[in-house]
Amino acid sequence: MAKRNLRIVSEAPLLGVCESCNAQFSSGLMPIEAAKADIQERFNVHDCALTDSSQNAPGLVGEATEHK
């Protein structure tokens, strides 16, 4: 299993994403340091819900090759 990393993708509103399973974490706390700590805490306790890579974008392969 890949190592989990939290990436902050937006500062307004504050949004973090787990790079392993793409779970999203947000917080409306102020100041920003409190919001980052809140997101980090929720990231630390979450369980990654990994999916089979073939299930990530259902239908896209069919749609892309449909007209060939």
TIVO-2410 file (N, C-alpha, C; in nm, 3 decimals):
# residues 68
REC num residu      c1      c2      c3 atome chaine
REC   1      M   0.084  -0.117   0.000     N      A
REC   1      M   0.000   0.000   0.000    CA      A
REC   1      M   0.089   0.124   0.000     C      A
REC   2      A   0.049   0.223  -0.075     N      A
REC   2      A   0.124   0.347  -0.083    CA      A
REC   2      A   0.114   0.423   0.049     C      A
REC   3      K   0.218   0.495   0.081     N      A
REC   3      K   0.217   0.576   0.202    CA      A
REC   3      K   0.116   0.689   0.184     C      A
REC   4      R   0.037   0.710   0.288     N      A
REC   4      R  -0.064   0.816   0.282    CA      A
REC   4      R   0.002   0.951   0.305     C      A
REC   5      N  -0.040   1.049   0.227     N      A
REC   5      N   0.006   1.188   0.244    CA      A
REC   5      N  -0.115   1.279   0.234     C      A
REC   6      L  -0.117   1.381   0.318     N      A
REC   6      L  -0.219   1.483   0.312    CA      A
REC   6      L  -0.164   1.600   0.233     C      A
REC   7      R  -0.240   1.643   0.131     N      A
REC   7      R  -0.198   1.757   0.050    CA      A
REC   7      R  -0.305   1.865   0.063     C      A
REC   8      I  -0.265   1.986   0.099     N      A
REC   8      I  -0.357   2.100   0.104    CA      A
REC   8      I  -0.371   2.151  -0.038     C      A
REC   9      V  -0.493   2.150  -0.091     N      A
REC   9      V  -0.514   2.190  -0.230    CA      A
REC   9      V  -0.578   2.327  -0.244     C      A
REC  10      S  -0.636   2.377  -0.136     N      A
REC  10      S  -0.700   2.509  -0.143    CA      A
REC  10      S  -0.693   2.574  -0.005     C      A
REC  11      E  -0.667   2.702  -0.004     N      A
REC  11      E  -0.660   2.777   0.122    CA      A
REC  11      E  -0.790   2.851   0.151     C      A
REC  12      A  -0.873   2.875   0.052     N      A
REC  12      A  -0.998   2.949   0.073    CA      A
REC  12      A  -1.109   2.887  -0.009     C      A
REC  13      P  -1.190   2.800   0.041     N      A
REC  13      P  -1.186   2.744   0.176    CA      A
REC  13      P  -1.075   2.641   0.188     C      A
REC  14      L  -1.034   2.615   0.311     N      A
REC  14      L  -0.925   2.522   0.335    CA      A
REC  14      L  -0.971   2.380   0.301     C      A
REC  15      L  -0.896   2.315   0.211     N      A
REC  15      L  -0.931   2.181   0.165    CA      A
REC  15      L  -0.805   2.098   0.153     C      A
REC  16      G  -0.808   1.980   0.214     N      A
REC  16      G  -0.698   1.886   0.204    CA      A
REC  16      G  -0.745   1.757   0.140     C      A
REC  17      V  -0.654   1.685   0.074     N      A
REC  17      V  -0.688   1.562   0.004    CA      A
REC  17      V  -0.585   1.455   0.041     C      A
REC  18      C  -0.635   1.333   0.067     N      A
REC  18      C  -0.547   1.219   0.087    CA      A
REC  18      C  -0.496   1.176  -0.050     C      A
REC  19      E  -0.364   1.174  -0.068     N      A
REC  19      E  -0.309   1.139  -0.198    CA      A
REC  19      E  -0.324   0.991  -0.230     C      A
REC  20      S  -0.356   0.910  -0.131     N      A
REC  20      S  -0.370   0.767  -0.152    CA      A
REC  20      S  -0.511   0.730  -0.200     C      A
REC  21      C  -0.615   0.787  -0.137     N      A
REC  21      C  -0.752   0.747  -0.171    CA      A
REC  21      C  -0.839   0.863  -0.218     C      A
REC  22      N  -0.784   0.983  -0.223     N      A
REC  22      N  -0.855   1.104  -0.268    CA      A
REC  22      N  -0.968   1.149  -0.176     C      A
REC  23      A  -0.967   1.102  -0.050     N      A
REC  23      A  -1.065   1.152   0.047    CA      A
REC  23      A  -1.039   1.300   0.070     C      A
REC  24      Q  -1.146   1.378   0.086     N      A
REC  24      Q  -1.132   1.522   0.104    CA      A
REC  24      Q  -1.164   1.561   0.247     C      A
REC  25      F  -1.089   1.658   0.298     N      A
REC  25      F  -1.105   1.707   0.433    CA      A
REC  25      F  -1.110   1.859   0.429     C      A
REC  26      S  -1.212   1.917   0.492     N      A
REC  26      S  -1.222   2.063   0.495    CA      A
REC  26      S  -1.252   2.108   0.637     C      A
REC  27      S  -1.229   2.236   0.662     N      A
REC  27      S  -1.253   2.292   0.793    CA      A
REC  27      S  -1.283   2.440   0.780     C      A
REC  28      G  -1.375   2.485   0.861     N      A
REC  28      G  -1.410   2.627   0.862    CA      A
REC  28      G  -1.359   2.698   0.986     C      A
REC  29      L  -1.272   2.631   1.061     N      A
REC  29      L  -1.220   2.691   1.184    CA      A
REC  29      L  -1.128   2.808   1.152     C      A
REC  30      M  -1.119   2.899   1.246     N      A
REC  30      M  -1.027   3.012   1.237    CA      A
REC  30      M  -0.949   3.018   1.365     C      A
REC  31      P  -0.827   3.055   1.368     N      A
REC  31      P  -0.742   3.096   1.258    CA      A
REC  31      P  -0.704   2.977   1.171     C      A
REC  32      I  -0.634   3.003   1.063     N      A
REC  32      I  -0.598   2.902   0.963    CA      A
REC  32      I  -0.517   2.788   1.026     C      A
REC  33      E  -0.436   2.818   1.126     N      A
REC  33      E  -0.357   2.714   1.192    CA      A
REC  33      E  -0.448   2.613   1.261     C      A
REC  34      A  -0.557   2.660   1.320     N      A
REC  34      A  -0.653   2.571   1.385    CA      A
REC  34      A  -0.723   2.483   1.281     C      A
REC  35      A  -0.754   2.541   1.167     N      A
REC  35      A  -0.818   2.466   1.060    CA      A
REC  35      A  -0.725   2.358   1.006     C      A
REC  36      K  -0.597   2.391   0.988     N      A
REC  36      K  -0.500   2.292   0.940    CA      A
REC  36      K  -0.483   2.179   1.041     C      A
REC  37      A  -0.480   2.212   1.169     N      A
REC  37      A  -0.468   2.109   1.273    CA      A
REC  37      A  -0.591   2.019   1.273     C      A
REC  38      D  -0.709   2.077   1.254     N      A
REC  38      D  -0.834   2.001   1.249    CA      A
REC  38      D  -0.832   1.903   1.131     C      A
REC  39      I  -0.791   1.950   1.014     N      A
REC  39      I  -0.784   1.866   0.895    CA      A
REC  39      I  -0.680   1.756   0.915     C      A
REC  40      Q  -0.565   1.788   0.970     N      A
REC  40      Q  -0.461   1.689   0.994    CA      A
REC  40      Q  -0.509   1.580   1.089     C      A
REC  41      E  -0.582   1.619   1.193     N      A
REC  41      E  -0.634   1.522   1.289    CA      A
REC  41      E  -0.734   1.427   1.222     C      A
REC  42      R  -0.824   1.480   1.141     N      A
REC  42      R  -0.921   1.394   1.071    CA      A
REC  42      R  -0.853   1.305   0.969     C      A
REC  43      F  -0.750   1.356   0.901     N      A
REC  43      F  -0.673   1.274   0.807    CA      A
REC  43      F  -0.605   1.158   0.879     C      A
REC  44      N  -0.547   1.185   0.996     N      A
REC  44      N  -0.475   1.083   1.071    CA      A
REC  44      N  -0.563   0.965   1.111     C      A
REC  45      V  -0.691   0.987   1.137     N      A
REC  45      V  -0.779   0.880   1.183    CA      A
REC  45      V  -0.861   0.816   1.071     C      A
REC  46      H  -0.855   0.869   0.950     N      A
REC  46      H  -0.938   0.811   0.843    CA      A
REC  46      H  -0.878   0.682   0.790     C      A
REC  47      D  -0.965   0.595   0.740     N      A
REC  47      D  -0.924   0.470   0.675    CA      A
REC  47      D  -0.936   0.490   0.526     C      A
REC  48      C  -0.829   0.467   0.453     N      A
REC  48      C  -0.832   0.481   0.309    CA      A
REC  48      C  -0.927   0.378   0.249     C      A
REC  49      A  -1.015   0.424   0.164     N      A
REC  49      A  -1.107   0.337   0.092    CA      A
REC  49      A  -1.054   0.323  -0.050     C      A
REC  50      L  -0.948   0.243  -0.064     N      A
REC  50      L  -0.886   0.226  -0.195    CA      A
REC  50      L  -0.978   0.150  -0.288     C      A
REC  51      T  -0.982   0.193  -0.413     N      A
REC  51      T  -1.062   0.125  -0.514    CA      A
REC  51      T  -0.971   0.065  -0.619     C      A
REC  52      D  -1.020  -0.032  -0.688     N      A
REC  52      D  -0.948  -0.091  -0.801    CA      A
REC  52      D  -0.934   0.019  -0.906     C      A
REC  53      S  -0.816   0.032  -0.964     N      A
REC  53      S  -0.793   0.140  -1.060    CA      A
REC  53      S  -0.887   0.131  -1.180     C      A
REC  54      S  -0.939   0.013  -1.209     N      A
REC  54      S  -1.033   0.000  -1.320    CA      A
REC  54      S  -1.168   0.060  -1.286     C      A
REC  55      Q  -1.193   0.091  -1.158     N      A
REC  55      Q  -1.320   0.148  -1.115    CA      A
REC  55      Q  -1.312   0.298  -1.097     C      A
REC  56      N  -1.196   0.358  -1.116     N      A
REC  56      N  -1.180   0.501  -1.091    CA      A
REC  56      N  -1.261   0.588  -1.184     C      A
REC  57      A  -1.272   0.550  -1.312     N      A
REC  57      A  -1.343   0.633  -1.409    CA      A
REC  57      A  -1.428   0.543  -1.498     C      A
REC  58      P  -1.536   0.489  -1.444     N      A
REC  58      P  -1.618   0.398  -1.525    CA      A
REC  58      P  -1.676   0.468  -1.646     C      A
REC  59      G  -1.673   0.401  -1.757     N      A
REC  59      G  -1.733   0.454  -1.879    CA      A
REC  59      G  -1.641   0.539  -1.962     C      A
REC  60      L  -1.533   0.590  -1.908     N      A
REC  60      L  -1.448   0.680  -1.985    CA      A
REC  60      L  -1.378   0.608  -2.099     C      A
REC  61      V  -1.332   0.487  -2.077     N      A
REC  61      V  -1.264   0.414  -2.184    CA      A
REC  61      V  -1.362   0.384  -2.295     C      A
REC  62      G  -1.481   0.339  -2.260     N      A
REC  62      G  -1.582   0.310  -2.360    CA      A
REC  62      G  -1.621   0.433  -2.439     C      A
REC  63      E  -1.636   0.546  -2.369     N      A
REC  63      E  -1.673   0.670  -2.436    CA      A
REC  63      E  -1.561   0.718  -2.527     C      A
REC  64      A  -1.438   0.700  -2.486     N      A
REC  64      A  -1.324   0.749  -2.564    CA      A
REC  64      A  -1.302   0.667  -2.691     C      A
REC  65      T  -1.338   0.540  -2.689     N      A
REC  65      T  -1.314   0.452  -2.804    CA      A
REC  65      T  -1.442   0.422  -2.881     C      A
REC  66      E  -1.552   0.476  -2.839     N      A
REC  66      E  -1.682   0.446  -2.897    CA      A
REC  66      E  -1.694   0.483  -3.043     C      A
REC  67      H  -1.637   0.593  -3.086     N      A
REC  67      H  -1.654   0.644  -3.222    CA      A
REC  67      H  -1.544   0.604  -3.317     C      A
REC  68      K  -1.464   0.504  -3.282     N      A
REC  68      K  -1.352   0.465  -3.368    CA      A
REC  68      K  -1.390   0.349  -3.456     C      A
***
